[in-house]
């Protein structure tokens, strides 16, 4: 697995200049007890929080107009970036803070100025995805929403039995594996999607997708099997990410 560092230098493409929303308001329940008093996006990789690694990659793609949606332990996230002028000086960073959670899709209704194509990312992921290719695919297909996907293999650590209505065994599969295409937590939106989100109402992303599909809107996937993708909110993925950065002899490249 390659180390998902930011690219050397900066380069322009289809994603350059687009508004980017980072969802950073979750409680990180899968990483309890570490995230009880510590925001999940600030979980460290080496000595740098995962959200800073993500931001440095965004900057390299010209994605420098960034809004963070905050909720759980918002003040700690804001305090961290207040002391990272070397980083924040390379972007326009603002915040939307929710006192009552409105979900992974509902929070977008509180973000002003989403008048053109924009990106949305979870604030706890690690990836070397090519954002230009993602946006190019979105525009070429005329999508209203594009979901970056990754192939993830799920293993059942048990012997799985198949039998008929009379309980006669038909097959026995020891620790089978199944591969699924899963959401990477990286999306390209058109402003039209916001019409399906009621301001102030709770709405999670899967329910938003359901609304769009029911309305016959064009929602597409962007498979990215060759990319590195780790969901830091999952303990197993976080452990892998720590191993990657521990093994990296040169640390994290700076933008």
Secondary structure, 3 states (H helix, E strand, C coil): CCCCCCCCCCCCCCCCCCEEEEEECCCCHHHCCCCCCCCHHHCEECCEEHHHHHHHHHHHCCCCEEEEEECCCHHHHHHHHHCCHHHHCCCEEEEEECCCCCHHHHHHHHCCCCCCCEEEEECCEEECCCHHHHHHHHHHHCCCEEEEEEEEEEECCCEEEEECCCCCEEEEEECCEEEEEEEEEEEEECHHHHHHCCCCCCCCHHHHHHHHHHCCCCEEEEECCCCCEEECCCHHHHHHHHHHHHHCCCCCCCC
